[in-house]
Amino acid sequence: MKTAVIGADSAGVFTYSSSFVALLNHSGAAPRACKPYRAQTKGKVERPFRYIRQGFFLARTFRNIDDLSAQFDAWLYEIANPRVHATTGRVVDEAFAEKKPALKSLPAIPYSAVLTVERRASHEGMVSVDGNYYSVPDTTRKRAVEVQNHVDEIRIFEDGICIARYPVLEGRNRRRVDPAHRKAPPPRAIAQKSKGVPQRSLAFYDAVGQRLAAGGLR
């Protein structure tokens, strides 16, 4: 994949992306690139997802992420893992038990995976992220900003400086505006124009009204 391998020389030495190397270093793993256009040299990565989508997710409802996780665990232990695998012909649990002693423990500190993308601020000072909109300060000089998608937070950067951060909005077409991002509107022009209007007492306007009512003023 181009997200992992960014080049190879004539001797077959591969160059890996820096983000992929960072993940490997954190996990204590070493990469082994597959041969281009040789599908048989690649691991099976798509079929298991289709099996989970069709066997678990279809026609399923859940209240929240905790409920979904509990249902998924039950499905694994009761249906997916005790089954005989269609390709290997072995029970999944039994095959995993044989390989488990050779597996390494996960790192004590989880890997901080942050998706960083570039977005353009609209004329209204809003940035679109995953179908929702977040405000940036009126003082933002550039239209193009950097957005970091953390697990539960959106962070927006301009020239490497964080200018906004929000909890992730659920759903779509929702807006989050930080009041501190919006400058107060200037005083209305009518207030300045009123300076040239002569000031008269209420008695004057009362007298004018009486004369109009009596028909004495045209």
PyMOL CGO cylinders between C-alpha atoms (Angstrom):
from pymol import cmd
from pymol.cgo import CYLINDER

trace = [
    CYLINDER, 0.00, 0.00, 0.00, 1.18, 3.54, -0.73, 0.3, 1, 1, 1, 1, 1, 1,
    CYLINDER, 1.18, 3.54, -0.73, 0.36, 4.47, 2.85, 0.3, 1, 1, 1, 1, 1, 1,
    CYLINDER, 0.36, 4.47, 2.85, 3.12, 2.07, 3.95, 0.3, 1, 1, 1, 1, 1, 1,
    CYLINDER, 3.12, 2.07, 3.95, 5.56, 1.68, 1.02, 0.3, 1, 1, 1, 1, 1, 1,
    CYLINDER, 5.56, 1.68, 1.02, 6.50, 4.92, -0.72, 0.3, 1, 1, 1, 1, 1, 1,
    CYLINDER, 6.50, 4.92, -0.72, 9.19, 3.58, -3.06, 0.3, 1, 1, 1, 1, 1, 1,
    CYLINDER, 9.19, 3.58, -3.06, 11.66, 0.86, -4.03, 0.3, 1, 1, 1, 1, 1, 1,
    CYLINDER, 11.66, 0.86, -4.03, 14.99, 0.90, -5.83, 0.3, 1, 1, 1, 1, 1, 1,
    CYLINDER, 14.99, 0.90, -5.83, 16.33, -1.42, -8.55, 0.3, 1, 1, 1, 1, 1, 1,
    CYLINDER, 16.33, -1.42, -8.55, 17.85, -3.71, -5.93, 0.3, 1, 1, 1, 1, 1, 1,
    CYLINDER, 17.85, -3.71, -5.93, 14.46, -4.32, -4.33, 0.3, 1, 1, 1, 1, 1, 1,
    CYLINDER, 14.46, -4.32, -4.33, 15.10, -2.21, -1.23, 0.3, 1, 1, 1, 1, 1, 1,
    CYLINDER, 15.10, -2.21, -1.23, 11.85, -0.66, -0.07, 0.3, 1, 1, 1, 1, 1, 1,
    CYLINDER, 11.85, -0.66, -0.07, 11.32, 2.77, 1.48, 0.3, 1, 1, 1, 1, 1, 1,
    CYLINDER, 11.32, 2.77, 1.48, 8.57, 2.96, 4.08, 0.3, 1, 1, 1, 1, 1, 1,
    CYLINDER, 8.57, 2.96, 4.08, 6.56, 5.99, 5.16, 0.3, 1, 1, 1, 1, 1, 1,
    CYLINDER, 6.56, 5.99, 5.16, 7.65, 7.71, 8.37, 0.3, 1, 1, 1, 1, 1, 1,
    CYLINDER, 7.65, 7.71, 8.37, 4.26, 7.23, 10.05, 0.3, 1, 1, 1, 1, 1, 1,
    CYLINDER, 4.26, 7.23, 10.05, 4.34, 3.49, 9.29, 0.3, 1, 1, 1, 1, 1, 1,
    CYLINDER, 4.34, 3.49, 9.29, 7.88, 3.20, 10.67, 0.3, 1, 1, 1, 1, 1, 1,
    CYLINDER, 7.88, 3.20, 10.67, 6.79, 5.00, 13.86, 0.3, 1, 1, 1, 1, 1, 1,
    CYLINDER, 6.79, 5.00, 13.86, 4.02, 2.45, 14.36, 0.3, 1, 1, 1, 1, 1, 1,
    CYLINDER, 4.02, 2.45, 14.36, 6.43, -0.46, 13.77, 0.3, 1, 1, 1, 1, 1, 1,
    CYLINDER, 6.43, -0.46, 13.77, 8.96, 0.94, 16.23, 0.3, 1, 1, 1, 1, 1, 1,
    CYLINDER, 8.96, 0.94, 16.23, 6.28, 1.35, 18.88, 0.3, 1, 1, 1, 1, 1, 1,
    CYLINDER, 6.28, 1.35, 18.88, 5.07, -2.23, 18.38, 0.3, 1, 1, 1, 1, 1, 1,
    CYLINDER, 5.07, -2.23, 18.38, 8.53, -3.79, 18.08, 0.3, 1, 1, 1, 1, 1, 1,
    CYLINDER, 8.53, -3.79, 18.08, 7.75, -5.20, 14.63, 0.3, 1, 1, 1, 1, 1, 1,
    CYLINDER, 7.75, -5.20, 14.63, 9.64, -5.35, 11.34, 0.3, 1, 1, 1, 1, 1, 1,
    CYLINDER, 9.64, -5.35, 11.34, 8.01, -4.82, 7.92, 0.3, 1, 1, 1, 1, 1, 1,
    CYLINDER, 8.01, -4.82, 7.92, 8.05, -7.23, 5.01, 0.3, 1, 1, 1, 1, 1, 1,
    CYLINDER, 8.05, -7.23, 5.01, 6.74, -5.82, 1.77, 0.3, 1, 1, 1, 1, 1, 1,
    CYLINDER, 6.74, -5.82, 1.77, 4.70, -7.98, -0.59, 0.3, 1, 1, 1, 1, 1, 1,
    CYLINDER, 4.70, -7.98, -0.59, 5.60, -8.28, -4.25, 0.3, 1, 1, 1, 1, 1, 1,
    CYLINDER, 5.60, -8.28, -4.25, 3.64, -5.89, -6.48, 0.3, 1, 1, 1, 1, 1, 1,
    CYLINDER, 3.64, -5.89, -6.48, 0.75, -7.46, -8.40, 0.3, 1, 1, 1, 1, 1, 1,
    CYLINDER, 0.75, -7.46, -8.40, 1.19, -10.78, -6.59, 0.3, 1, 1, 1, 1, 1, 1,
    CYLINDER, 1.19, -10.78, -6.59, -2.00, -11.22, -4.56, 0.3, 1, 1, 1, 1, 1, 1,
    CYLINDER, -2.00, -11.22, -4.56, -0.92, -14.64, -3.28, 0.3, 1, 1, 1, 1, 1, 1,
    CYLINDER, -0.92, -14.64, -3.28, 1.92, -13.03, -1.31, 0.3, 1, 1, 1, 1, 1, 1,
    CYLINDER, 1.92, -13.03, -1.31, -0.47, -10.88, 0.72, 0.3, 1, 1, 1, 1, 1, 1,
    CYLINDER, -0.47, -10.88, 0.72, -2.28, -11.80, 3.90, 0.3, 1, 1, 1, 1, 1, 1,
    CYLINDER, -2.28, -11.80, 3.90, -6.05, -12.05, 3.96, 0.3, 1, 1, 1, 1, 1, 1,
    CYLINDER, -6.05, -12.05, 3.96, -7.25, -8.68, 5.23, 0.3, 1, 1, 1, 1, 1, 1,
    CYLINDER, -7.25, -8.68, 5.23, -10.56, -8.05, 3.45, 0.3, 1, 1, 1, 1, 1, 1,
    CYLINDER, -10.56, -8.05, 3.45, -12.49, -11.30, 3.83, 0.3, 1, 1, 1, 1, 1, 1,
    CYLINDER, -12.49, -11.30, 3.83, -12.56, -11.23, 7.68, 0.3, 1, 1, 1, 1, 1, 1,
    CYLINDER, -12.56, -11.23, 7.68, -14.13, -7.77, 7.61, 0.3, 1, 1, 1, 1, 1, 1,
    CYLINDER, -14.13, -7.77, 7.61, -16.85, -8.97, 5.26, 0.3, 1, 1, 1, 1, 1, 1,
    CYLINDER, -16.85, -8.97, 5.26, -17.48, -11.94, 7.54, 0.3, 1, 1, 1, 1, 1, 1,
    CYLINDER, -17.48, -11.94, 7.54, -17.86, -9.62, 10.56, 0.3, 1, 1, 1, 1, 1, 1,
    CYLINDER, -17.86, -9.62, 10.56, -20.06, -7.19, 8.64, 0.3, 1, 1, 1, 1, 1, 1,
    CYLINDER, -20.06, -7.19, 8.64, -22.41, -9.89, 7.37, 0.3, 1, 1, 1, 1, 1, 1,
    CYLINDER, -22.41, -9.89, 7.37, -22.31, -12.18, 10.39, 0.3, 1, 1, 1, 1, 1, 1,
    CYLINDER, -22.31, -12.18, 10.39, -22.46, -9.59, 13.16, 0.3, 1, 1, 1, 1, 1, 1,
    CYLINDER, -22.46, -9.59, 13.16, -23.47, -6.09, 12.09, 0.3, 1, 1, 1, 1, 1, 1,
    CYLINDER, -23.47, -6.09, 12.09, -26.34, -6.71, 9.66, 0.3, 1, 1, 1, 1, 1, 1,
    CYLINDER, -26.34, -6.71, 9.66, -29.77, -6.08, 11.24, 0.3, 1, 1, 1, 1, 1, 1,
    CYLINDER, -29.77, -6.08, 11.24, -28.25, -5.48, 14.67, 0.3, 1, 1, 1, 1, 1, 1,
    CYLINDER, -28.25, -5.48, 14.67, -29.17, -2.62, 17.01, 0.3, 1, 1, 1, 1, 1, 1,
    CYLINDER, -29.17, -2.62, 17.01, -27.32, -1.27, 20.03, 0.3, 1, 1, 1, 1, 1, 1,
    CYLINDER, -27.32, -1.27, 20.03, -27.77, 1.50, 22.60, 0.3, 1, 1, 1, 1, 1, 1,
    CYLINDER, -27.77, 1.50, 22.60, -24.19, 2.78, 22.80, 0.3, 1, 1, 1, 1, 1, 1,
    CYLINDER, -24.19, 2.78, 22.80, -20.57, 1.74, 22.27, 0.3, 1, 1, 1, 1, 1, 1,
    CYLINDER, -20.57, 1.74, 22.27, -20.47, -0.27, 25.52, 0.3, 1, 1, 1, 1, 1, 1,
    CYLINDER, -20.47, -0.27, 25.52, -23.56, -2.25, 24.51, 0.3, 1, 1, 1, 1, 1, 1,
    CYLINDER, -23.56, -2.25, 24.51, -22.08, -2.86, 21.05, 0.3, 1, 1, 1, 1, 1, 1,
    CYLINDER, -22.08, -2.86, 21.05, -18.79, -4.10, 22.55, 0.3, 1, 1, 1, 1, 1, 1,
    CYLINDER, -18.79, -4.10, 22.55, -20.62, -6.48, 24.88, 0.3, 1, 1, 1, 1, 1, 1,
    CYLINDER, -20.62, -6.48, 24.88, -22.66, -7.91, 21.99, 0.3, 1, 1, 1, 1, 1, 1,
    CYLINDER, -22.66, -7.91, 21.99, -19.51, -8.31, 19.89, 0.3, 1, 1, 1, 1, 1, 1,
    CYLINDER, -19.51, -8.31, 19.89, -17.69, -10.19, 22.67, 0.3, 1, 1, 1, 1, 1, 1,
    CYLINDER, -17.69, -10.19, 22.67, -20.65, -12.57, 23.03, 0.3, 1, 1, 1, 1, 1, 1,
    CYLINDER, -20.65, -12.57, 23.03, -20.72, -13.14, 19.26, 0.3, 1, 1, 1, 1, 1, 1,
    CYLINDER, -20.72, -13.14, 19.26, -16.97, -13.93, 19.23, 0.3, 1, 1, 1, 1, 1, 1,
    CYLINDER, -16.97, -13.93, 19.23, -17.12, -16.45, 22.08, 0.3, 1, 1, 1, 1, 1, 1,
    CYLINDER, -17.12, -16.45, 22.08, -20.37, -18.13, 21.05, 0.3, 1, 1, 1, 1, 1, 1,
    CYLINDER, -20.37, -18.13, 21.05, -20.31, -18.06, 17.23, 0.3, 1, 1, 1, 1, 1, 1,
    CYLINDER, -20.31, -18.06, 17.23, -17.15, -16.80, 15.49, 0.3, 1, 1, 1, 1, 1, 1,
    CYLINDER, -17.15, -16.80, 15.49, -14.34, -18.45, 17.45, 0.3, 1, 1, 1, 1, 1, 1,
    CYLINDER, -14.34, -18.45, 17.45, -15.90, -21.92, 18.05, 0.3, 1, 1, 1, 1, 1, 1,
    CYLINDER, -15.90, -21.92, 18.05, -16.64, -22.37, 14.33, 0.3, 1, 1, 1, 1, 1, 1,
    CYLINDER, -16.64, -22.37, 14.33, -14.64, -24.44, 11.86, 0.3, 1, 1, 1, 1, 1, 1,
    CYLINDER, -14.64, -24.44, 11.86, -12.81, -22.05, 9.54, 0.3, 1, 1, 1, 1, 1, 1,
    CYLINDER, -12.81, -22.05, 9.54, -13.87, -22.49, 5.91, 0.3, 1, 1, 1, 1, 1, 1,
    CYLINDER, -13.87, -22.49, 5.91, -10.31, -22.20, 4.54, 0.3, 1, 1, 1, 1, 1, 1,
    CYLINDER, -10.31, -22.20, 4.54, -8.13, -23.92, 7.16, 0.3, 1, 1, 1, 1, 1, 1,
    CYLINDER, -8.13, -23.92, 7.16, -10.73, -26.50, 8.19, 0.3, 1, 1, 1, 1, 1, 1,
    CYLINDER, -10.73, -26.50, 8.19, -9.76, -25.95, 11.83, 0.3, 1, 1, 1, 1, 1, 1,
    CYLINDER, -9.76, -25.95, 11.83, -11.62, -24.60, 14.84, 0.3, 1, 1, 1, 1, 1, 1,
    CYLINDER, -11.62, -24.60, 14.84, -10.60, -20.96, 15.24, 0.3, 1, 1, 1, 1, 1, 1,
    CYLINDER, -10.60, -20.96, 15.24, -10.15, -21.19, 19.02, 0.3, 1, 1, 1, 1, 1, 1,
    CYLINDER, -10.15, -21.19, 19.02, -7.90, -24.24, 18.72, 0.3, 1, 1, 1, 1, 1, 1,
    CYLINDER, -7.90, -24.24, 18.72, -5.71, -22.71, 16.00, 0.3, 1, 1, 1, 1, 1, 1,
    CYLINDER, -5.71, -22.71, 16.00, -5.33, -19.52, 18.03, 0.3, 1, 1, 1, 1, 1, 1,
    CYLINDER, -5.33, -19.52, 18.03, -4.38, -21.47, 21.18, 0.3, 1, 1, 1, 1, 1, 1,
    CYLINDER, -4.38, -21.47, 21.18, -1.43, -23.01, 19.29, 0.3, 1, 1, 1, 1, 1, 1,
    CYLINDER, -1.43, -23.01, 19.29, -0.11, -19.67, 18.06, 0.3, 1, 1, 1, 1, 1, 1,
    CYLINDER, -0.11, -19.67, 18.06, -0.78, -17.69, 21.25, 0.3, 1, 1, 1, 1, 1, 1,
    CYLINDER, -0.78, -17.69, 21.25, 2.50, -18.64, 23.04, 0.3, 1, 1, 1, 1, 1, 1,
    CYLINDER, 2.50, -18.64, 23.04, 4.50, -17.13, 20.17, 0.3, 1, 1, 1, 1, 1, 1,
    CYLINDER, 4.50, -17.13, 20.17, 2.68, -13.79, 20.31, 0.3, 1, 1, 1, 1, 1, 1,
    CYLINDER, 2.68, -13.79, 20.31, 4.30, -10.76, 21.95, 0.3, 1, 1, 1, 1, 1, 1,
    CYLINDER, 4.30, -10.76, 21.95, 2.50, -8.67, 24.54, 0.3, 1, 1, 1, 1, 1, 1,
    CYLINDER, 2.50, -8.67, 24.54, 1.10, -5.33, 23.45, 0.3, 1, 1, 1, 1, 1, 1,
    CYLINDER, 1.10, -5.33, 23.45, 3.10, -2.24, 24.45, 0.3, 1, 1, 1, 1, 1, 1,
    CYLINDER, 3.10, -2.24, 24.45, 2.26, -0.88, 27.89, 0.3, 1, 1, 1, 1, 1, 1,
    CYLINDER, 2.26, -0.88, 27.89, 1.38, 2.52, 26.39, 0.3, 1, 1, 1, 1, 1, 1,
    CYLINDER, 1.38, 2.52, 26.39, -1.15, 2.53, 23.51, 0.3, 1, 1, 1, 1, 1, 1,
    CYLINDER, -1.15, 2.53, 23.51, 0.05, 3.99, 20.23, 0.3, 1, 1, 1, 1, 1, 1,
    CYLINDER, 0.05, 3.99, 20.23, -1.19, 7.55, 19.72, 0.3, 1, 1, 1, 1, 1, 1,
    CYLINDER, -1.19, 7.55, 19.72, -2.69, 7.37, 16.26, 0.3, 1, 1, 1, 1, 1, 1,
    CYLINDER, -2.69, 7.37, 16.26, -3.83, 10.80, 15.11, 0.3, 1, 1, 1, 1, 1, 1,
    CYLINDER, -3.83, 10.80, 15.11, -5.40, 11.38, 11.70, 0.3, 1, 1, 1, 1, 1, 1,
    CYLINDER, -5.40, 11.38, 11.70, -4.23, 14.76, 10.38, 0.3, 1, 1, 1, 1, 1, 1,
    CYLINDER, -4.23, 14.76, 10.38, -5.92, 16.34, 7.36, 0.3, 1, 1, 1, 1, 1, 1,
    CYLINDER, -5.92, 16.34, 7.36, -6.00, 19.74, 5.71, 0.3, 1, 1, 1, 1, 1, 1,
    CYLINDER, -6.00, 19.74, 5.71, -9.30, 21.62, 5.57, 0.3, 1, 1, 1, 1, 1, 1,
    CYLINDER, -9.30, 21.62, 5.57, -10.35, 25.02, 4.25, 0.3, 1, 1, 1, 1, 1, 1,
    CYLINDER, -10.35, 25.02, 4.25, -12.23, 27.47, 6.45, 0.3, 1, 1, 1, 1, 1, 1,
    CYLINDER, -12.23, 27.47, 6.45, -15.41, 28.83, 4.87, 0.3, 1, 1, 1, 1, 1, 1,
    CYLINDER, -15.41, 28.83, 4.87, -16.24, 32.53, 4.57, 0.3, 1, 1, 1, 1, 1, 1,
    CYLINDER, -16.24, 32.53, 4.57, -18.31, 32.06, 7.73, 0.3, 1, 1, 1, 1, 1, 1,
    CYLINDER, -18.31, 32.06, 7.73, -15.24, 30.88, 9.61, 0.3, 1, 1, 1, 1, 1, 1,
    CYLINDER, -15.24, 30.88, 9.61, -16.36, 27.23, 9.79, 0.3, 1, 1, 1, 1, 1, 1,
    CYLINDER, -16.36, 27.23, 9.79, -14.33, 24.08, 9.11, 0.3, 1, 1, 1, 1, 1, 1,
    CYLINDER, -14.33, 24.08, 9.11, -16.02, 20.86, 7.95, 0.3, 1, 1, 1, 1, 1, 1,
    CYLINDER, -16.02, 20.86, 7.95, -14.89, 17.64, 9.68, 0.3, 1, 1, 1, 1, 1, 1,
    CYLINDER, -14.89, 17.64, 9.68, -16.68, 14.32, 9.11, 0.3, 1, 1, 1, 1, 1, 1,
    CYLINDER, -16.68, 14.32, 9.11, -19.90, 16.03, 8.07, 0.3, 1, 1, 1, 1, 1, 1,
    CYLINDER, -19.90, 16.03, 8.07, -20.03, 18.50, 10.99, 0.3, 1, 1, 1, 1, 1, 1,
    CYLINDER, -20.03, 18.50, 10.99, -18.86, 22.11, 11.28, 0.3, 1, 1, 1, 1, 1, 1,
    CYLINDER, -18.86, 22.11, 11.28, -16.55, 23.75, 13.82, 0.3, 1, 1, 1, 1, 1, 1,
    CYLINDER, -16.55, 23.75, 13.82, -15.72, 27.44, 14.11, 0.3, 1, 1, 1, 1, 1, 1,
    CYLINDER, -15.72, 27.44, 14.11, -12.28, 29.03, 13.91, 0.3, 1, 1, 1, 1, 1, 1,
    CYLINDER, -12.28, 29.03, 13.91, -11.41, 32.50, 15.26, 0.3, 1, 1, 1, 1, 1, 1,
    CYLINDER, -11.41, 32.50, 15.26, -12.21, 35.55, 13.14, 0.3, 1, 1, 1, 1, 1, 1,
    CYLINDER, -12.21, 35.55, 13.14, -8.51, 36.39, 13.36, 0.3, 1, 1, 1, 1, 1, 1,
    CYLINDER, -8.51, 36.39, 13.36, -7.51, 33.28, 11.38, 0.3, 1, 1, 1, 1, 1, 1,
    CYLINDER, -7.51, 33.28, 11.38, -5.31, 34.58, 8.59, 0.3, 1, 1, 1, 1, 1, 1,
    CYLINDER, -5.31, 34.58, 8.59, -5.20, 31.51, 6.33, 0.3, 1, 1, 1, 1, 1, 1,
    CYLINDER, -5.20, 31.51, 6.33, -8.10, 29.68, 4.71, 0.3, 1, 1, 1, 1, 1, 1,
    CYLINDER, -8.10, 29.68, 4.71, -6.21, 26.35, 4.83, 0.3, 1, 1, 1, 1, 1, 1,
    CYLINDER, -6.21, 26.35, 4.83, -5.85, 24.90, 8.34, 0.3, 1, 1, 1, 1, 1, 1,
    CYLINDER, -5.85, 24.90, 8.34, -4.67, 21.56, 9.77, 0.3, 1, 1, 1, 1, 1, 1,
    CYLINDER, -4.67, 21.56, 9.77, -7.21, 19.36, 11.56, 0.3, 1, 1, 1, 1, 1, 1,
    CYLINDER, -7.21, 19.36, 11.56, -6.25, 16.57, 13.96, 0.3, 1, 1, 1, 1, 1, 1,
    CYLINDER, -6.25, 16.57, 13.96, -8.88, 13.88, 14.58, 0.3, 1, 1, 1, 1, 1, 1,
    CYLINDER, -8.88, 13.88, 14.58, -8.31, 12.48, 18.06, 0.3, 1, 1, 1, 1, 1, 1,
    CYLINDER, -8.31, 12.48, 18.06, -10.51, 9.77, 19.55, 0.3, 1, 1, 1, 1, 1, 1,
    CYLINDER, -10.51, 9.77, 19.55, -12.79, 12.18, 21.39, 0.3, 1, 1, 1, 1, 1, 1,
    CYLINDER, -12.79, 12.18, 21.39, -11.54, 15.61, 20.33, 0.3, 1, 1, 1, 1, 1, 1,
    CYLINDER, -11.54, 15.61, 20.33, -11.07, 17.76, 17.23, 0.3, 1, 1, 1, 1, 1, 1,
    CYLINDER, -11.07, 17.76, 17.23, -8.05, 20.08, 17.23, 0.3, 1, 1, 1, 1, 1, 1,
    CYLINDER, -8.05, 20.08, 17.23, -7.54, 22.78, 14.60, 0.3, 1, 1, 1, 1, 1, 1,
    CYLINDER, -7.54, 22.78, 14.60, -4.08, 24.27, 13.93, 0.3, 1, 1, 1, 1, 1, 1,
    CYLINDER, -4.08, 24.27, 13.93, -2.80, 27.27, 11.99, 0.3, 1, 1, 1, 1, 1, 1,
    CYLINDER, -2.80, 27.27, 11.99, 0.97, 27.41, 11.36, 0.3, 1, 1, 1, 1, 1, 1,
    CYLINDER, 0.97, 27.41, 11.36, 1.48, 24.74, 14.02, 0.3, 1, 1, 1, 1, 1, 1,
    CYLINDER, 1.48, 24.74, 14.02, -0.48, 26.66, 16.69, 0.3, 1, 1, 1, 1, 1, 1,
    CYLINDER, -0.48, 26.66, 16.69, -3.71, 25.20, 18.07, 0.3, 1, 1, 1, 1, 1, 1,
    CYLINDER, -3.71, 25.20, 18.07, -6.45, 27.77, 17.47, 0.3, 1, 1, 1, 1, 1, 1,
    CYLINDER, -6.45, 27.77, 17.47, -9.51, 25.64, 18.37, 0.3, 1, 1, 1, 1, 1, 1,
    CYLINDER, -9.51, 25.64, 18.37, -10.40, 22.38, 20.08, 0.3, 1, 1, 1, 1, 1, 1,
    CYLINDER, -10.40, 22.38, 20.08, -13.80, 20.73, 20.50, 0.3, 1, 1, 1, 1, 1, 1,
    CYLINDER, -13.80, 20.73, 20.50, -15.37, 17.47, 21.67, 0.3, 1, 1, 1, 1, 1, 1,
    CYLINDER, -15.37, 17.47, 21.67, -16.28, 15.36, 18.63, 0.3, 1, 1, 1, 1, 1, 1,
    CYLINDER, -16.28, 15.36, 18.63, -19.85, 16.02, 17.50, 0.3, 1, 1, 1, 1, 1, 1,
    CYLINDER, -19.85, 16.02, 17.50, -22.03, 12.98, 16.90, 0.3, 1, 1, 1, 1, 1, 1,
    CYLINDER, -22.03, 12.98, 16.90, -24.27, 12.72, 13.85, 0.3, 1, 1, 1, 1, 1, 1,
    CYLINDER, -24.27, 12.72, 13.85, -24.01, 14.94, 10.78, 0.3, 1, 1, 1, 1, 1, 1,
    CYLINDER, -24.01, 14.94, 10.78, -24.70, 18.55, 9.72, 0.3, 1, 1, 1, 1, 1, 1,
    CYLINDER, -24.70, 18.55, 9.72, -24.26, 19.84, 13.27, 0.3, 1, 1, 1, 1, 1, 1,
    CYLINDER, -24.26, 19.84, 13.27, -22.46, 23.08, 14.13, 0.3, 1, 1, 1, 1, 1, 1,
    CYLINDER, -22.46, 23.08, 14.13, -20.29, 24.08, 17.08, 0.3, 1, 1, 1, 1, 1, 1,
    CYLINDER, -20.29, 24.08, 17.08, -19.38, 27.76, 17.43, 0.3, 1, 1, 1, 1, 1, 1,
    CYLINDER, -19.38, 27.76, 17.43, -17.08, 29.06, 20.16, 0.3, 1, 1, 1, 1, 1, 1,
    CYLINDER, -17.08, 29.06, 20.16, -18.41, 32.51, 21.20, 0.3, 1, 1, 1, 1, 1, 1,
    CYLINDER, -18.41, 32.51, 21.20, -14.83, 33.64, 21.79, 0.3, 1, 1, 1, 1, 1, 1,
    CYLINDER, -14.83, 33.64, 21.79, -14.15, 33.19, 18.07, 0.3, 1, 1, 1, 1, 1, 1,
    CYLINDER, -14.15, 33.19, 18.07, -16.56, 35.93, 17.05, 0.3, 1, 1, 1, 1, 1, 1,
    CYLINDER, -16.56, 35.93, 17.05, -15.77, 39.64, 17.46, 0.3, 1, 1, 1, 1, 1, 1,
    CYLINDER, -15.77, 39.64, 17.46, -18.53, 41.97, 18.68, 0.3, 1, 1, 1, 1, 1, 1,
    CYLINDER, -18.53, 41.97, 18.68, -20.19, 43.93, 15.82, 0.3, 1, 1, 1, 1, 1, 1,
    CYLINDER, -20.19, 43.93, 15.82, -19.29, 47.65, 15.55, 0.3, 1, 1, 1, 1, 1, 1,
    CYLINDER, -19.29, 47.65, 15.55, -21.77, 50.27, 16.91, 0.3, 1, 1, 1, 1, 1, 1,
    CYLINDER, -21.77, 50.27, 16.91, -24.65, 50.91, 14.57, 0.3, 1, 1, 1, 1, 1, 1,
    CYLINDER, -24.65, 50.91, 14.57, -24.15, 53.82, 12.20, 0.3, 1, 1, 1, 1, 1, 1,
    CYLINDER, -24.15, 53.82, 12.20, -27.52, 55.25, 13.21, 0.3, 1, 1, 1, 1, 1, 1,
    CYLINDER, -27.52, 55.25, 13.21, -26.04, 56.21, 16.56, 0.3, 1, 1, 1, 1, 1, 1,
    CYLINDER, -26.04, 56.21, 16.56, -23.57, 58.50, 14.81, 0.3, 1, 1, 1, 1, 1, 1,
    CYLINDER, -23.57, 58.50, 14.81, -26.17, 60.01, 12.49, 0.3, 1, 1, 1, 1, 1, 1,
    CYLINDER, -26.17, 60.01, 12.49, -28.35, 60.96, 15.44, 0.3, 1, 1, 1, 1, 1, 1,
    CYLINDER, -28.35, 60.96, 15.44, -25.72, 63.46, 16.57, 0.3, 1, 1, 1, 1, 1, 1,
    CYLINDER, -25.72, 63.46, 16.57, -26.91, 65.95, 13.92, 0.3, 1, 1, 1, 1, 1, 1,
    CYLINDER, -26.91, 65.95, 13.92, -30.58, 65.81, 14.95, 0.3, 1, 1, 1, 1, 1, 1,
    CYLINDER, -30.58, 65.81, 14.95, -31.60, 68.77, 17.19, 0.3, 1, 1, 1, 1, 1, 1,
    CYLINDER, -31.60, 68.77, 17.19, -32.78, 67.84, 20.68, 0.3, 1, 1, 1, 1, 1, 1,
    CYLINDER, -32.78, 67.84, 20.68, -36.29, 69.14, 21.57, 0.3, 1, 1, 1, 1, 1, 1,
    CYLINDER, -36.29, 69.14, 21.57, -38.38, 68.69, 24.67, 0.3, 1, 1, 1, 1, 1, 1,
    CYLINDER, -38.38, 68.69, 24.67, -41.45, 66.47, 24.81, 0.3, 1, 1, 1, 1, 1, 1,
    CYLINDER, -41.45, 66.47, 24.81, -43.56, 69.60, 25.30, 0.3, 1, 1, 1, 1, 1, 1,
    CYLINDER, -43.56, 69.60, 25.30, -42.59, 70.79, 21.80, 0.3, 1, 1, 1, 1, 1, 1,
    CYLINDER, -42.59, 70.79, 21.80, -43.76, 67.54, 20.18, 0.3, 1, 1, 1, 1, 1, 1,
    CYLINDER, -43.76, 67.54, 20.18, -46.94, 67.64, 22.30, 0.3, 1, 1, 1, 1, 1, 1,
    CYLINDER, -46.94, 67.64, 22.30, -47.72, 71.12, 20.99, 0.3, 1, 1, 1, 1, 1, 1,
    CYLINDER, -47.72, 71.12, 20.99, -47.08, 69.99, 17.40, 0.3, 1, 1, 1, 1, 1, 1,
    CYLINDER, -47.08, 69.99, 17.40, -49.44, 67.07, 17.89, 0.3, 1, 1, 1, 1, 1, 1,
    CYLINDER, -49.44, 67.07, 17.89, -52.22, 69.29, 19.25, 0.3, 1, 1, 1, 1, 1, 1,
    CYLINDER, -52.22, 69.29, 19.25, -51.96, 71.69, 16.29, 0.3, 1, 1, 1, 1, 1, 1,
    CYLINDER, -51.96, 71.69, 16.29, -52.10, 68.82, 13.83, 0.3, 1, 1, 1, 1, 1, 1,
    CYLINDER, -52.10, 68.82, 13.83, -55.17, 67.48, 15.54, 0.3, 1, 1, 1, 1, 1, 1,
    CYLINDER, -55.17, 67.48, 15.54, -56.83, 70.94, 15.37, 0.3, 1, 1, 1, 1, 1, 1,
    CYLINDER, -56.83, 70.94, 15.37, -55.98, 71.26, 11.66, 0.3, 1, 1, 1, 1, 1, 1,
    CYLINDER, -55.98, 71.26, 11.66, -53.96, 74.39, 12.21, 0.3, 1, 1, 1, 1, 1, 1,
    CYLINDER, -53.96, 74.39, 12.21, -50.70, 73.14, 10.67, 0.3, 1, 1, 1, 1, 1, 1,
    CYLINDER, -50.70, 73.14, 10.67, -50.18, 72.25, 7.00, 0.3, 1, 1, 1, 1, 1, 1,
]
cmd.load_cgo(trace, "trace")
